[in-house]
Amino acid sequence: KNQVEQSPQSLIILEGKNCTLQCNYTVSPFSNLRWYKQDTGRGPVSLTIMTFSENTKSNGRYTATLDADTKQSSLHITASQLSDSASYICVVSTTDSWGKLQFGAGTQVVVTP
Amino acid sequence: EAQVTQNPRYLITVTGKKLTVTCSQNMNHEYMSWYRQDPGLGLRQIYYSMNVEVTDKGDVPEGYKVSRKEKRNFPLILESPSPNQTSLYFCASSPRSGGFTYEQYFGPGTRLTVT
C-alpha cells in the first residue's frame, strides 16, 4: 500500500483560477516533504521542501502547507496559467532511512484557456 | 551548466540482452538515485547511493544492478531485461541524501522498451 496518497488524481481548471492539491502520508518518522512539478516526458522539478517545523512555504504562485500532526499537506496554485499544466508529485522522506524517498502517484492538472 | 545527463534517451531492446543506462552529474553531489515511472504508479525508487562505493536498494530493485565507482557516475545495469522493465527511467542527484532538505535534480529520462 502506498504510504503517500494524493488527491484528486486529476483536475481541470480554467486559466486564472486557483486550485488546491492534497497529499496525505503515513510515512514515519517524518523528515521532510517535497512537492515536485513534472511536465510530460520530463524530469520532475522541485517546487518546495518543508521540514517538521514548517507550516507553509511559497514559491511564486505555488504555496505548500504542512500539518505534521495530521500528516497532511496541500499545494495551492494561485491564478493558474497554461504553463501550470503538469503532474504534481508529493514526496516524503524519513529520518530512519536517509536515502529512501516515498512518492505519491501525482495529480495531473490541466489548465484550459 | 549544472546538470544530470542520461544516455541513451531512448532504447528499444530484446529480452535478455544486457544493457546499461548511464547517469552523470557535474555538481559534485554525494547522493544519486534511480527511479522508474509507470502510468498510474508514479515514480518508484530502484537504487540509491549515499556516496562513492555506497549503494542501497529502493522499493523496486529486482532485476537491476548499480555501481558507484566515481562520484559523478551512477550507471543502471539490466543484466537480463524483461518486458516488465519497459518504463521511463530517471536518474537524480542531490548534494546529500533525501533525509536532508537539499533539492534533488533529475535527469531528462530514458525511455526503455523491452520486446
Interface residues (C-beta under 8 A of the other chain):
Chain A: S31 N32 R34 G41 R42 G43 P44 V45 S46 I49 T51 I89 V91 S93 T94 T95 S97 W98 G99 K100 L101 F103 G104 A105 G106
Chain B: V4 Y31 S33 Y35 G40 L41 G42 L43 R44 Q45 Y48 S49 M50 D56 G58 D59 L88 F90 A92 S97 G98 G99 F100 T101 E103 Q104 F106 G107 P108 G109
